[in-house]
């Protein structure tokens, strides 16, 4: 290693570990996200296209692109920083344009229907790495894993399996705000009115979906042991 390279390596080590203080790492560019899991037929919509097309494993989605799944199909999108957007069967999501400029941007997802699970890679971040727009709410994930469901009536259910999530109502400034931690959930009605924060519940109909996600979070995203 050259003297200059040694000096740079030493400087990096000192910045990260020498002071003993918490550090914040710059986030890499998150999009395009790669389709890394696909269990059957799904379709992708690319910005500028006029129709949906078959999705293929390792395809990339950027701002303005979307994916929708068929019955019994699951898909996982992984961003440049390692965050995961897992899409359940009969669900649809789009990546929204970034707000502001620069590389250090939140991944903004619009959820149009179904269920998704968002998991944030472990680390210290200057801003929430992932934001999901769902119905009348905006869900910001600073860390952890969260399940989101959009009901046919427009109601939104947010379940925090591990981590820390901020949920906000529509409007600027937001009409309301709630912070949820481990094993908590919030139901937001079709009108946008939130119920009380309550203990996380589990439904038999989603048991296999939750277990699939918990196993992946336990292995790579700081999640708890699957139940």
C-alpha positions in Angstrom: 0.0 0.0 0.0 1.3 3.4 -0.9 2.0 6.1 1.7 -1.0 8.1 0.5 -3.3 5.1 0.6 -2.1 4.3 4.1 -2.8 7.8 5.1 -6.3 7.7 3.7 -7.0 4.4 5.4 -5.8 5.7 8.7 -8.0 8.8 8.3 -11.1 6.8 7.5 -10.4 4.6 10.6 -10.0 7.6 12.8 -13.1 9.3 11.5 -15.2 6.1 12.1 -13.7 4.8 15.3 -11.1 7.0 16.7 -13.3 9.6 18.5 -15.5 7.0 20.2 -18.6 9.1 19.2 -21.5 8.0 17.1 -21.0 8.6 13.4 -23.4 9.1 10.5 -22.4 7.6 7.2 -23.4 9.1 3.9 -26.1 7.1 2.2 -25.3 5.6 -1.3 -27.5 6.4 -4.2 -30.5 4.1 -3.6 -32.1 3.9 -7.0 -32.4 2.0 -9.2 -33.5 -0.9 -7.0 -32.9 -4.4 -8.2 -35.6 -7.2 -8.3 -33.8 -9.9 -6.3 -36.7 -12.2 -5.5 -39.5 -13.3 -7.7 -41.6 -16.4 -7.0 -43.8 -16.3 -10.1 -45.3 -13.9 -12.6 -45.2 -10.2 -12.0 -45.3 -7.1 -14.2 -43.2 -4.0 -14.4 -44.1 -0.5 -15.6 -41.2 1.7 -16.7 -41.4 5.4 -16.7 -42.4 6.5 -20.2 -43.9 3.2 -21.2 -47.6 2.9 -22.2 -48.2 -0.6 -20.9 -47.1 -3.1 -18.2 -44.6 -5.7 -19.3 -43.4 -9.0 -17.7 -40.9 -8.6 -14.9 -37.7 -10.5 -14.9 -35.3 -11.3 -12.0 -32.5 -8.7 -11.6 -34.4 -6.1 -13.4 -33.9 -2.5 -12.1 -36.5 0.0 -11.1 -35.9 3.7 -10.8 -38.0 6.8 -10.2 -41.4 6.6 -11.8 -41.1 2.8 -12.2 -43.5 0.3 -10.6 -44.2 -3.4 -10.1 -47.4 -5.4 -9.5 -47.7 -9.0 -8.5 -50.1 -11.8 -9.5 -51.8 -14.2 -7.0 -49.5 -16.3 -4.9 -46.5 -14.2 -6.1 -43.9 -12.4 -3.9 -41.2 -10.0 -5.0 -38.3 -8.3 -3.3 -36.7 -5.0 -4.4 -33.3 -4.2 -2.9 -31.9 -0.6 -3.1 -28.3 0.5 -3.5 -28.0 0.8 0.3 -29.4 -2.7 1.0 -32.9 -1.7 2.1 -35.6 -4.1 1.1 -39.1 -3.5 -0.3 -40.9 -6.8 -0.3 -44.2 -7.0 -2.2 -46.9 -9.5 -1.4 -49.3 -11.1 -3.8 -51.8 -8.9 -5.5 -49.9 -5.7 -4.6 -48.6 -2.7 -6.5 -45.9 -0.1 -5.7 -44.2 2.7 -7.5 -40.9 4.6 -6.8 -41.6 8.3 -6.5 -39.1 11.1 -7.4 -36.7 12.2 -4.8 -37.4 15.4 -2.8 -34.5 17.8 -3.0 -31.1 17.2 -4.5 -27.9 15.3 -3.8 -27.0 11.6 -3.3 -28.3 11.4 0.3 -32.0 10.8 -0.5 -34.8 9.0 1.1 -36.3 6.1 -1.0 -39.9 7.2 -1.6 -42.4 4.5 -2.4 -46.1 4.8 -3.2 -48.2 1.8 -2.3 -51.3 1.5 -4.4 -52.8 -1.8 -3.1 -52.1 -4.9 -1.1 -49.3 -5.6 1.4 -45.7 -4.8 1.5 -42.9 -5.1 4.0 -40.1 -2.5 4.2 -36.8 -3.3 6.0 -34.0 -0.8 6.6 -30.4 -2.0 6.6 -28.7 -1.5 9.9 -26.7 1.8 10.2 -26.8 5.4 11.3 -28.6 7.7 8.9 -29.0 11.4 8.6 -32.6 11.0 7.6 -35.1 8.2 7.3 -33.8 5.9 4.5 -37.3 4.8 3.4 -40.7 6.5 3.2 -43.9 4.9 2.1 -46.9 6.8 0.9 -50.0 4.7 1.5 -53.5 6.0 1.4 -53.9 9.2 3.5 -50.6 8.5 5.4 -46.9 8.8 5.1 -44.7 6.3 6.9 -41.0 7.0 7.5 -38.6 4.2 8.6 -35.4 5.2 10.3 -34.6 1.5 11.1 -36.2 -1.9 11.5 -38.9 -3.8 9.6 -42.6 -2.8 9.1 -45.6 -4.4 7.5 -48.0 -2.2 5.6 -51.5 -3.1 4.4 -54.0 -1.1 2.3 -57.5 -2.3 2.8 -60.1 -2.3 0.0 -62.0 0.4 2.0 -58.9 2.6 2.0 -57.9 1.9 5.6 -54.2 1.6 6.4 -52.6 -0.8 8.8 -49.0 -0.3 9.9 -47.3 -3.0 12.0 -43.8 -2.4 13.4 -42.2 -5.8 14.0 -38.9 -4.2 15.0 -37.4 -0.7 14.8 -38.7 2.8 14.9 -41.3 4.3 12.5 -43.0 7.7 12.2 -46.5 7.9 10.8 -47.9 11.2 9.6 -51.3 12.3 8.3 -51.9 14.2 5.1 -51.2 17.9 4.8 -48.3 20.4 5.3 -47.8 20.5 8.2 -49.1 17.0 8.8 -52.5 16.8 10.4 -51.2 14.4 13.0 -48.1 12.3 13.8 -47.4 9.1 15.7 -44.1 7.3 16.6 -44.3 3.5 16.8 -41.6 1.1 18.2 -41.2 -2.6 18.5 -44.4 -4.7 18.5 -46.8 -1.8 18.0 -49.4 -1.1 15.3 -51.6 1.7 14.1 -54.8 1.6 12.1 -55.7 4.7 10.0 -59.3 4.9 8.8 -60.3 5.7 5.2 -60.9 9.3 6.2 -57.3 9.6 7.5 -58.2 9.6 11.2 -55.8 7.4 13.3 -57.0 5.1 16.0 -55.0 4.6 19.2 -51.6 3.0 19.0 -51.9 -0.6 20.2 -49.9 -3.8 20.7 -49.0 -5.6 17.5 -51.5 -8.3 16.5 -51.0 -11.3 14.3 -53.6 -12.8 11.9 -53.6 -16.4 10.7 -54.3 -15.3 7.1 -50.9 -13.6 6.9 -48.8 -16.0 9.0 -46.7 -17.4 6.1 -46.1 -13.8 4.7 -45.0 -12.6 8.1 -42.8 -15.6 8.8 -41.1 -15.2 5.4 -40.2 -11.6 6.2 -39.2 -12.2 9.8 -36.7 -14.9 8.7 -35.1 -12.5 6.3 -35.0 -9.7 8.8 -33.5 -11.9 11.5 -30.7 -12.9 9.1 -29.8 -9.5 7.7 -31.8 -6.6 9.1 -31.5 -6.8 12.9 -34.9 -8.4 13.4 -36.1 -10.7 16.2 -36.1 -14.4 16.1 -39.1 -15.6 14.0 -42.1 -16.6 15.9 
